[in-house]
Amino acid sequence: MRSRYSAFAKNQMQYLRDTTDPQSLDKIDEDANQEWADRAEFKQLEIIKAEENGTKGTVEFKAHYAVDGEDFVHHEVSTFRKQAGEWFFKSGKIKKS
């Protein structure tokens, strides 16, 4: 999760694509991710909870960022799948804070 947050902050969209489960790629709006990364000033990643169960994992987090000087918090629970020792993002569900 931390590496994906850093990729957003550094605008490294290829890394985000490379660490997304191939079965989930068609569900990702890469243009929206790019637009967000272009406009946002990323301030902090707050990991609320992380769980691993074999090849499945979940991470609840808050990404603190600003756009045009206004602060926001993106609160999400992401699911991951481990394959050949590497974690891949499967999906994310926004939580109401």
Backbone as JSON, one array per atom type, in Angstrom:
{
  "sequence": "MRSRYSAFAKNQMQYLRDTTDPQSLDKIDEDANQEWADRAEFKQLEIIKAEENGTKGTVEFKAHYAVDGEDFVHHEVSTFRKQAGEWFFKSGKIKKS",
  "N": [[0.82, -1.19, 0.0], [1.91, 1.23, 0.81], [3.83, 1.65, -1.16], [2.25, 2.02, -3.42], [0.86, 4.35, -2.73], [3.03, 6.11, -2.67], [3.67, 5.99, -5.37], [1.45, 7.29, -6.52], [1.91, 9.82, -5.41], [4.32, 10.49, -6.62], [3.58, 10.48, -9.2], [3.74, 8.14, -10.78], [2.47, 6.36, -12.85], [2.79, 4.0, -14.33], [3.87, 2.19, -12.53], [1.69, 1.84, -10.82], [-0.06, 0.55, -12.56], [1.44, -1.76, -13.05], [1.35, -2.99, -10.56], [-1.22, -3.73, -10.19], [-3.72, -6.2, -10.05], [-3.96, -8.24, -12.86], [-6.54, -9.15, -13.57], [-8.12, -7.16, -12.65], [-7.55, -4.86, -14.0], [-9.21, -3.8, -16.03], [-11.16, -2.55, -14.59], [-10.14, -0.29, -13.54], [-9.91, 3.19, -13.6], [-7.79, 4.71, -15.32], [-7.34, 7.24, -16.43], [-8.7, 8.95, -14.66], [-7.23, 8.43, -12.33], [-4.76, 9.47, -13.14], [-5.41, 12.17, -13.52], [-6.09, 12.88, -10.89], [-3.62, 12.45, -9.57], [-2.08, 14.36, -10.89], [-3.19, 16.76, -9.99], [-3.26, 16.7, -7.2], [-1.72, 17.37, -4.05], [0.08, 15.36, -2.22], [0.02, 14.5, 1.16], [0.05, 12.8, 3.46], [0.04, 9.36, 4.4], [-2.06, 7.3, 6.12], [-2.22, 4.38, 7.75], [-4.83, 2.46, 8.76], [-5.68, -0.14, 9.33], [-4.32, -3.33, 8.66], [-4.51, -6.48, 7.19], [-3.54, -9.84, 6.68], [-4.17, -12.85, 5.04], [-3.1, -15.63, 4.14], [-2.93, -15.73, 0.74], [-4.39, -13.48, 0.44], [-5.15, -10.09, 1.16], [-6.03, -7.18, 3.08], [-6.23, -3.65, 3.34], [-6.96, -0.93, 5.25], [-7.05, 2.49, 4.88], [-6.16, 5.99, 5.11], [-5.68, 8.54, 2.9], [-4.19, 11.54, 2.94], [-4.5, 14.63, 1.39], [-4.17, 17.57, -0.72], [-5.97, 19.77, -2.86], [-5.74, 22.45, -4.95], [-5.17, 24.02, -2.67], [-7.07, 23.21, -0.81], [-7.79, 20.94, 1.76], [-8.19, 17.38, 1.82], [-9.44, 14.06, 2.57], [-8.98, 10.8, 1.61], [-10.59, 7.93, 2.24], [-10.32, 4.55, 2.38], [-10.86, 1.02, 1.86], [-8.8, -1.37, 0.73], [-8.33, -4.26, -1.3], [-6.05, -6.94, -1.76], [-4.04, -9.27, -3.63], [-1.79, -11.93, -3.35], [0.78, -13.09, -5.36], [3.23, -15.25, -6.45], [4.92, -14.26, -4.46], [4.57, -11.52, -4.61], [2.54, -8.62, -4.03], [-0.61, -7.67, -5.33], [-2.87, -5.13, -6.25], [-6.34, -5.47, -5.97], [-8.99, -4.38, -5.6], [-10.81, -1.47, -4.48], [-12.69, 0.08, -1.91], [-14.47, 2.86, -1.1], [-14.73, 4.42, 2.04], [-17.04, 5.95, 4.22], [-16.12, 8.56, 6.2]],
  "CA": [[0.0, 0.0, 0.0], [2.78, 2.4, 0.88], [4.48, 1.88, -2.46], [1.25, 2.56, -4.35], [0.66, 5.74, -2.33], [4.2, 6.84, -3.17], [3.56, 6.08, -6.84], [0.52, 8.39, -6.79], [2.57, 11.08, -5.03], [5.39, 10.76, -7.59], [2.97, 10.41, -10.52], [4.33, 6.98, -11.46], [1.29, 5.59, -13.24], [3.15, 2.66, -14.81], [4.01, 1.34, -11.34], [0.34, 1.5, -10.38], [-0.55, -0.45, -13.5], [2.21, -2.99, -12.85], [1.02, -3.61, -9.27], [-2.65, -4.03, -10.17], [-4.06, -7.54, -10.5], [-4.39, -8.18, -14.26], [-7.98, -9.37, -13.67], [-8.8, -5.94, -12.2], [-7.12, -3.7, -14.78], [-10.31, -3.2, -16.8], [-12.03, -1.82, -13.67], [-9.4, 0.89, -13.07], [-10.01, 4.38, -14.44], [-6.43, 5.25, -15.34], [-7.4, 8.68, -16.7], [-9.08, 9.61, -13.4], [-6.06, 8.34, -11.44], [-3.75, 10.41, -13.64], [-5.89, 13.53, -13.23], [-5.97, 13.08, -9.45], [-2.19, 12.56, -9.26], [-1.6, 15.63, -11.43], [-3.74, 17.9, -9.25], [-3.16, 16.56, -5.75], [-0.48, 17.47, -3.28], [-0.07, 14.29, -1.25], [0.57, 14.96, 2.43], [0.28, 11.76, 4.46], [-0.68, 8.09, 4.32], [-2.37, 6.79, 7.46], [-2.71, 3.0, 7.7], [-5.75, 2.21, 9.86], [-5.65, -1.57, 9.65], [-3.84, -4.19, 7.58], [-4.68, -7.9, 7.51], [-3.08, -10.79, 5.67], [-4.69, -14.21, 5.25], [-2.58, -16.41, 3.02], [-2.65, -14.93, -0.46], [-5.32, -12.35, 0.4], [-4.86, -9.06, 2.14], [-6.83, -5.96, 3.06], [-5.62, -2.49, 3.99], [-7.79, 0.25, 5.41], [-6.12, 3.61, 4.97], [-6.59, 7.34, 4.78], [-4.68, 9.32, 2.16], [-4.42, 12.97, 3.16], [-3.98, 15.37, 0.25], [-4.79, 18.87, -0.97], [-6.16, 20.19, -4.25], [-5.96, 23.91, -4.98], [-5.09, 24.55, -1.32], [-8.11, 22.66, 0.07], [-7.43, 19.62, 2.28], [-9.14, 16.28, 1.67], [-9.01, 12.75, 3.05], [-9.53, 9.67, 0.86], [-10.65, 6.81, 3.18], [-10.61, 3.39, 1.54], [-10.42, -0.34, 2.19], [-8.31, -2.0, -0.49], [-8.04, -5.68, -1.24], [-4.85, -7.32, -2.5], [-3.81, -10.7, -3.85], [-0.36, -12.24, -3.43], [1.12, -14.08, -6.38], [4.68, -15.41, -6.59], [5.59, -13.42, -3.48], [4.29, -10.1, -4.86], [1.17, -8.2, -3.78], [-1.27, -6.95, -6.42], [-4.11, -4.47, -5.9], [-7.53, -6.03, -6.63], [-10.1, -3.44, -5.63], [-10.89, -0.55, -3.36], [-14.03, 0.52, -1.56], [-14.41, 4.09, -0.33], [-15.47, 4.42, 3.31], [-17.5, 7.24, 4.73], [-15.39, 8.84, 7.46]],
  "C": [[0.86, 1.24, 0.0], [3.43, 2.69, -0.47], [3.5, 2.44, -3.48], [0.93, 4.02, -4.01], [1.82, 6.59, -2.86], [4.16, 7.0, -4.68], [2.57, 7.17, -7.23], [1.22, 9.73, -6.54], [3.65, 11.48, -6.04], [4.9, 10.69, -9.03], [3.6, 9.31, -11.38], [3.21, 6.01, -11.82], [1.62, 4.18, -13.73], [3.31, 1.71, -13.63], [2.64, 0.92, -10.83], [-0.27, 0.42, -11.27], [0.14, -1.8, -13.26], [1.85, -3.72, -11.56], [-0.48, -3.83, -9.09], [-2.87, -5.44, -10.72], [-4.55, -7.47, -11.95], [-5.89, -8.37, -14.45], [-8.78, -8.13, -13.28], [-8.49, -4.73, -13.07], [-8.26, -3.02, -15.53], [-11.27, -2.4, -15.92], [-11.39, -0.53, -13.17], [-9.55, 2.02, -14.08], [-8.66, 5.09, -14.41], [-6.42, 6.75, -15.62], [-7.75, 9.45, -15.44], [-7.93, 9.56, -12.4], [-5.0, 9.35, -11.85], [-4.16, 11.85, -13.3], [-5.73, 13.85, -11.74], [-4.51, 13.29, -9.07], [-1.61, 13.88, -9.75], [-2.0, 16.81, -10.55], [-3.46, 17.87, -7.75], [-1.75, 16.8, -5.23], [-0.64, 16.47, -2.14], [0.7, 14.64, 0.02], [0.91, 13.83, 3.39], [-0.55, 10.52, 4.13], [-0.84, 7.58, 5.74], [-2.96, 5.39, 7.3], [-3.56, 2.77, 8.95], [-5.65, 0.76, 10.32], [-5.14, -2.32, 8.42], [-3.95, -5.64, 8.05], [-4.2, -8.74, 6.35], [-3.6, -12.17, 6.04], [-4.27, -15.04, 4.04], [-2.23, -15.52, 1.85], [-3.6, -13.74, -0.6], [-4.96, -11.35, 1.48], [-5.83, -7.89, 1.99], [-6.08, -4.87, 3.81], [-6.67, -1.39, 4.05], [-6.85, 1.42, 5.64], [-6.85, 4.93, 4.73], [-5.42, 8.03, 4.08], [-5.06, 10.79, 2.31], [-3.75, 13.72, 2.01], [-4.7, 16.71, 0.14], [-4.9, 19.08, -2.47], [-6.51, 21.67, -4.21], [-6.03, 24.5, -3.57], [-6.13, 24.04, -0.36], [-7.74, 21.23, 0.46], [-8.57, 18.62, 2.14], [-8.56, 15.03, 2.3], [-9.74, 11.7, 2.22], [-9.44, 8.46, 1.79], [-11.13, 5.58, 2.4], [-10.19, 2.1, 2.22], [-10.06, -1.0, 0.87], [-8.07, -3.48, -0.26], [-6.87, -5.97, -2.18], [-4.79, -8.83, -2.63], [-2.31, -10.92, -4.02], [-0.14, -13.34, -4.45], [2.63, -14.08, -6.55], [5.44, -14.43, -5.68], [5.35, -11.93, -3.62], [2.82, -9.8, -4.6], [0.64, -7.38, -4.94], [-2.6, -6.39, -5.92], [-5.25, -5.11, -6.68], [-8.63, -5.0, -6.73], [-10.05, -2.53, -4.41], [-12.33, -0.09, -3.16], [-13.9, 1.74, -0.66], [-15.27, 3.96, 0.92], [-15.88, 5.84, 3.63], [-16.81, 7.47, 6.08], [-16.3, 9.4, 8.52]]
}
